[in-house]
Amino acid sequence: MNKDLCVKTDDGILNIRVGAIIMRDDEFLMVKNERDEHMYSVGGRIKFGETAEEAVVREVFEETGVKMEVERLGFVHENFFPGDTLAKKGSIVHEISFFFYMKVPENFEPVCMSFTEDDVKEHLVWIKSDHPKKYYPEFFRTELKKPSKDVKHFVSRDI
C-alpha cells in the first residue's frame, strides 16, 4: 500500500492532505474526536501516487461510508503549526491542503467508523459557520457563508 505524503525533514514535517467540504443547507460536516476540543474537516493525507481528487473521494468514503464525487476545488491552504499528535510532538508541521466541494447525495446518511492516526475514535458533526467552538480550517467561518466559485489560497501560521 502506498504511504501517506507525510515527510520528515531536518526542519520539521511536510504533510500534503485533502479536505472535503460537505454542505447541507447552511450546515457543513466536520469531525471531532474524544481527545481534542476542536473540530476539523473530513479528509486526510494524500497517498504517494494518488491525485488530490482520488484522495478526497477515498477519505470521504473512509470517514462517512459514502462514495461521493468531487464538485470542484475550493481552497488551497498552507498551514504552519506545532505538531500535536504523538508522532509529531516537538516538530513544526508545514501542511499543504486542497479543499474540495463535494456533490452530496440527497439521501446522505454518514456513518463514521474512523480513528485518528493515534487510534482515537472520531465522530461526525453538522455545524453552522457561527458555531462557538474552535474548528479548522478557521477560514470556513467566513468562506462557507457565501461560497465563491473562485479557488482561494490561504496561509495560516500558528508558530
C-alpha positions in Angstrom: 0.0 0.0 0.0 1.2 3.5 -0.8 2.4 5.6 2.1 0.8 8.9 3.3 2.5 12.0 2.0 4.0 12.9 5.4 7.7 13.6 5.0 10.1 14.2 7.9 12.8 16.8 7.2 15.6 18.3 9.2 13.4 21.3 9.9 10.0 19.6 10.6 7.3 17.6 8.9 5.6 18.2 5.5 2.0 17.0 5.2 0.1 17.0 2.0 -3.6 16.5 2.6 -7.1 16.9 1.3 -10.3 18.1 3.0 -13.9 17.7 2.0 -16.5 20.4 2.1 -19.8 18.6 2.6 -22.6 21.0 2.9 -26.3 20.6 3.7 -28.5 23.7 3.7 -26.5 26.2 5.9 -24.5 23.5 7.7 -21.3 21.6 6.9 -19.9 18.4 8.1 -16.9 18.3 10.5 -15.1 15.7 12.5 -14.4 15.7 16.2 -12.7 13.1 18.4 -12.8 12.0 22.0 -9.4 13.7 22.8 -9.4 17.2 21.2 -11.6 20.2 22.0 -11.6 21.4 18.4 -13.2 20.0 15.2 -11.6 19.6 11.8 -12.6 18.9 8.2 -13.4 15.5 6.8 -10.2 14.4 5.0 -6.7 13.2 5.4 -3.4 12.7 3.8 -2.8 12.1 0.1 -1.0 8.8 -0.5 2.0 8.6 -2.8 0.9 8.2 -6.4 -2.7 9.3 -5.7 -4.2 12.5 -7.1 -5.8 15.0 -4.7 -9.2 14.2 -6.1 -8.7 10.5 -5.7 -7.6 11.1 -2.1 -10.6 13.2 -1.1 -13.0 10.6 -2.6 -11.2 7.8 -0.6 -11.1 9.9 2.6 -14.8 10.8 2.4 -15.7 7.1 1.9 -13.4 6.1 4.8 -14.9 8.7 7.2 -18.5 8.7 6.2 -19.2 5.3 4.5 -20.5 7.1 1.4 -18.8 7.3 -2.0 -19.1 10.9 -3.3 -18.0 12.7 -6.3 -15.9 15.9 -6.4 -17.8 19.0 -7.4 -14.8 21.4 -7.6 -11.6 22.6 -5.8 -12.4 25.4 -3.4 -9.3 26.3 -1.4 -5.6 25.7 -1.1 -4.4 26.1 2.4 -0.8 26.4 3.6 -0.7 25.9 7.3 2.3 26.1 9.7 1.7 24.7 13.2 3.3 22.8 16.1 2.8 19.0 15.9 0.0 17.9 18.2 0.0 14.1 17.9 2.3 11.6 19.5 4.4 11.1 16.3 4.7 14.9 15.7 5.2 16.3 19.2 8.1 18.8 19.2 8.1 19.2 15.4 6.9 22.1 13.2 4.4 20.9 10.6 4.1 22.6 7.2 0.8 21.3 5.8 -0.5 21.9 2.3 -4.2 21.1 1.9 -6.6 21.0 -1.0 -10.2 21.5 0.0 -12.9 20.2 -2.4 -16.6 20.9 -2.5 -18.3 17.5 -2.8 -21.5 16.5 -4.6 -23.7 15.5 -1.6 -26.3 12.8 -2.4 -29.9 13.7 -1.3 -30.2 10.7 1.0 -26.8 11.3 2.6 -26.6 9.5 5.9 -22.9 9.4 7.1 -21.6 6.7 9.4 -18.3 7.4 11.0 -16.0 4.4 11.6 -12.7 6.2 11.6 -9.9 6.9 14.1 -7.1 9.4 14.4 -3.6 8.4 13.5 -3.0 7.6 17.2 -6.3 5.5 17.5 -8.7 8.0 19.0 -12.3 7.4 17.9 -13.8 10.1 15.6 -17.4 11.4 15.3 -19.1 13.4 12.6 -20.9 16.7 13.5 -23.0 19.1 11.4 -22.3 22.7 12.3 -23.0 26.2 11.1 -20.3 28.7 10.4 -21.0 30.6 13.6 -20.5 27.5 15.8 -19.0 28.8 19.1 -16.3 26.1 19.4 -12.9 26.1 17.6 -12.7 24.3 14.3 -10.2 24.1 11.5 -9.7 25.4 9.0 -10.7 28.7 10.6 -11.4 30.4 7.2 -14.5 28.1 6.9 -16.2 30.6 9.3 -16.4 33.3 6.7 -15.9 31.5 3.4 -18.7 28.9 3.7 -21.3 31.5 4.5 -21.3 32.7 0.8 -19.2 30.2 -1.2 -17.4 31.7 -4.1 -16.8 29.9 -7.5 -13.1 31.0 -7.3 -10.3 28.9 -5.9 -8.9 30.8 -2.9 -5.4 30.4 -1.3 -4.9 30.9 2.5 -1.8 30.8 4.6 -2.0 30.3 8.4 0.9 30.4 10.9 0.5 29.1 14.4 4.2 29.1 15.1 
